[in-house]
Amino acid sequence: MIFKTNLPVAVAHAAALAALVTAGAAKADPAVIYDMGGKFDKSFNQAAFDGAERWKKETGKNYLEFEISNPTQREQAKRRMAERGADPIVGIGFSQGTSLEKVAKDFPKLKFAIIDSVVNLPNVQSIVFKEHEGSFLVGMMAALASKTGKVGFVGGMDIPLIRKFACGYEQGAKFANPKAQVTTNMTGTTPAAWNDPARGAELAKAQFAGGVDVVFAAAGGTGIGVYQSAKDAGKLAIGVDSNQNHLQPGTMLTSMVKRVDVAVYSTFKGVKPGVSALGLAEGGVDYAMDEHNAKLVSADMKKKVDAAKADIISGKIKVIDYMTASACK
């Protein structure tokens, strides 16, 4: 059984949360709680949804889901699912860390997982990604494809995690072209920044006006506006989290894929308490190639990016992590 929060009123939200308690369940089902932006954001949350759907298709079993529309629902939804015996319960996004920790402490016999945050409890698996490694590769690709030597970055909410994407991107761009100029803008400082395509389009247009001809968006649903703006201006854009090459085929240079789908799928199969850090070596991040961007990426570009990928995996190239170092700050 799947639960949704599609009605924009508080009564509907309360009813949906209540349904998590009152609806019957023959046995314990896994549960996933998406964060702001919704499961169809074509990016981060949707990758989680795809992983849950893959598990459902392979097993023939059901799962519970809930889309957060305001911060107070994070703990409420987890608690209701836990009261039903849902196991495991997976929280999508760093902002769910605090609420997941509270509920996991209260339900020690259940298993939980958190994406993009660390909760140190014996019944919680924390899954984080080495976004800086994947961003380095698409930064290289941006600089190699740029004709002006100017590339851009549009982030969503201005938080350290998104700065981590930006920092890796800048390192990759300057690795490919030491003279590359990188323009960085953040959409906002509240969760609304994840779902503001109009603002994303405005930021991209401003960057293009300044000479940028390739822009990387790490902004959830806001990125949709960035990609449309790139198409309208005849520029190139880079997607994030999910493979977004198909959204504007012909102008999407690539996407920095973050395998949140694999993380959700694997935790539905079984939680392994502790911290899992997924980078290039683990297949947790990468850049996307398919029929939609094949003509935009030359053999020489791909060769150079793949060589760097191998060197990052081997340790020959060390990409600085914004979260733990002072680079890009």
Buried (B, 14 or more C-beta within 10 A) or exposed (E): EEBEBEEEEEEBBEEBBEBBEEEEEEEBBBBBBBBBBBBEBBBBBBBBBBBBBBBBEEEEEBBBBBBBBEEEBBBBBBBBBBEBBBBBBBBBBBBBBEBBBBBBEEBEEBBBBBBBBBBEBEBBBBBBBBBBBBBBBBBBBBBBBBEBBBBBBBBBBBBEBBBBBBBBBBBBBBBBBEEBBBBBBBBBEEBBBBBBBEBBBBBBBBBBEEBBBBBBBBBBBBBBBBBBBBBBBEBBBBBBBBBBBBBBBEBBBBBBBBBBBBBBBBBBEEBEBEEBEBBBBBEBBBBBBEEBBEEBBEEEBBEBBEEBBEEBBEEEBEBBBBEEEEBBE
